[in-house]
Amino acid sequence: MIYAGTVTSLASLAVSVASAFIAKSALVQAKLAVEEQKRSVQEQKLANEQAHTDWAQRKWFELYFKVEQACNALEKYQVKYLRVNPATMSAQQESDANDVAVLFREAGAMALVFPKNDAVDKLLETAKFPNLFEMVQPRRLKAISEALEMLRQKALVNRRVLEILTD
């Protein structure tokens, strides 16, 4: 004969065992969710780092491209006015000199917001024209070209991008 207390105890035990299995299952599910969340956070971190790296590379390229434009304008100016005395400047020469100076000022303004580094320092040091005589000096273009090369090194396209493009 089964006593009512025994039945109640057995039912209570069965409910406890079932609850334990459900709790263990919930715990396993929670651990899996935590692991999935950790993976997701790690993937997001990597994506953010890559996005920042890509953004920084684009900014270096934009600065490089602006300085390249200014160097090309300076080289054109030098070829055109190398043998002209700056003291007897024509209106066209003055206009051309101003155009070159504006390009270098724009590049300098862009460079000033970059973190302090050798490439930017070299650019800011060499891209000064205290007078028009300096603008036609080949050594000035050479010095600026050296700064440009330093910027080019910073602006190089990430190899990963090139590998994706060639696949």
C-alpha positions in Angstrom: 0.0 0.0 0.0 1.4 3.4 -1.0 1.0 6.1 1.5 -0.2 9.6 0.4 3.0 11.1 1.9 5.1 8.8 -0.1 3.3 9.7 -3.3 3.7 13.4 -2.5 7.4 12.8 -1.8 7.9 10.9 -5.0 6.0 13.6 -7.0 8.0 16.3 -5.3 11.2 14.4 -6.1 10.2 14.0 -9.8 9.4 17.7 -10.0 12.8 18.5 -8.4 14.7 16.2 -10.8 12.9 17.7 -13.8 13.6 21.2 -12.5 17.3 20.3 -12.1 17.4 19.1 -15.7 15.6 22.2 -16.9 18.0 24.4 -14.8 21.0 22.5 -16.2 19.7 22.9 -19.7 19.2 26.6 -19.1 22.7 26.9 -17.7 24.2 25.2 -20.8 22.1 27.5 -23.1 23.3 30.6 -21.1 27.0 29.5 -21.3 26.6 29.0 -25.1 25.0 32.4 -25.4 27.8 34.0 -23.4 30.4 32.3 -25.7 28.5 33.5 -28.8 28.4 37.0 -27.4 32.2 36.9 -26.7 32.8 35.8 -30.3 30.5 38.6 -31.6 32.3 41.2 -29.5 35.7 40.0 -30.7 34.5 40.1 -34.3 33.2 43.6 -33.8 36.5 44.7 -32.3 38.3 43.3 -35.4 35.9 45.0 -37.7 36.3 48.3 -35.9 40.1 48.1 -36.0 40.0 47.3 -39.7 37.7 50.2 -40.3 40.0 52.5 -38.4 43.0 51.3 -40.3 41.2 51.8 -43.6 40.1 55.3 -42.6 43.6 56.2 -41.5 45.1 54.9 -44.8 42.6 57.0 -46.8 43.5 60.1 -44.8 47.2 59.6 -45.5 46.4 59.1 -49.2 44.4 62.3 -49.3 47.3 64.2 -47.8 49.7 62.5 -50.1 47.6 63.3 -53.2 47.2 67.0 -52.2 51.0 67.4 -51.7 51.5 65.6 -55.0 49.3 68.2 -56.7 51.3 71.0 -55.1 54.6 69.4 -56.1 53.4 69.1 -59.7 52.3 72.7 -59.7 55.7 73.7 -58.3 57.6 71.7 -60.9 55.5 73.3 -63.7 56.2 76.7 -62.2 59.9 76.0 -62.0 60.1 74.8 -65.6 58.1 77.9 -66.8 60.0 80.5 -64.7 63.4 79.1 -63.9 65.2 81.7 -66.0 63.0 84.6 -65.2 64.2 87.2 -62.6 61.6 87.2 -59.7 62.3 90.9 -59.3 60.8 91.5 -62.8 57.7 89.3 -62.3 54.8 89.5 -64.7 51.2 89.5 -63.6 50.9 85.9 -64.9 54.0 84.8 -63.0 52.6 86.4 -59.8 49.3 84.6 -60.4 51.0 81.3 -61.0 53.1 81.7 -57.9 50.0 82.4 -55.8 48.3 79.3 -57.2 51.3 77.2 -56.2 51.4 78.8 -52.7 47.7 78.2 -52.2 48.1 74.5 -53.0 50.9 74.2 -50.4 48.9 76.1 -47.9 46.0 73.7 -48.4 48.3 70.7 -48.0 49.9 72.3 -44.9 46.4 72.9 -43.4 45.6 69.2 -43.9 49.0 68.1 -42.5 48.6 70.2 -39.3 45.7 68.0 -38.1 47.8 64.8 -38.4 49.6 63.4 -35.3 53.2 64.7 -35.0 55.5 62.5 -37.1 58.6 62.8 -39.3 56.7 62.9 -42.7 54.5 65.8 -41.7 57.4 67.6 -40.0 59.5 67.3 -43.1 56.6 68.6 -45.3 56.0 71.6 -43.1 59.7 72.3 -42.9 60.3 72.2 -46.6 57.1 73.6 -48.1 57.8 77.2 -46.9 58.5 79.9 -49.5 59.9 83.0 -47.8 60.3 84.6 -51.2 59.7 84.0 -54.9 63.3 83.2 -55.5 62.9 80.1 -53.3 60.1 78.9 -55.5 62.3 78.4 -58.5 65.1 76.7 -56.6 65.5 73.0 -57.7 66.7 72.1 -54.2 63.4 73.2 -52.8 61.4 70.8 -55.1 63.9 68.0 -54.2 63.4 68.6 -50.5 59.6 68.6 -50.9 59.8 65.5 -53.0 61.6 63.8 -50.2 58.8 64.7 -47.8 56.3 63.5 -50.5 58.0 60.1 -50.5 57.7 59.9 -46.7 54.0 60.6 -47.1 53.7 58.0 -49.9 55.1 55.4 -47.6 52.3 56.2 -45.0 49.7 56.2 -47.8 50.5 52.8 -49.3 47.5 50.6 -50.0 47.2 47.7 -47.6 48.4 44.5 -49.2 45.2 42.8 -48.1 43.2 45.1 -50.3 45.4 44.3 -53.3 45.1 40.5 -52.6 41.3 40.8 -52.6 41.3 42.7 -55.8 43.5 40.1 -57.6 41.6 37.1 -56.5 
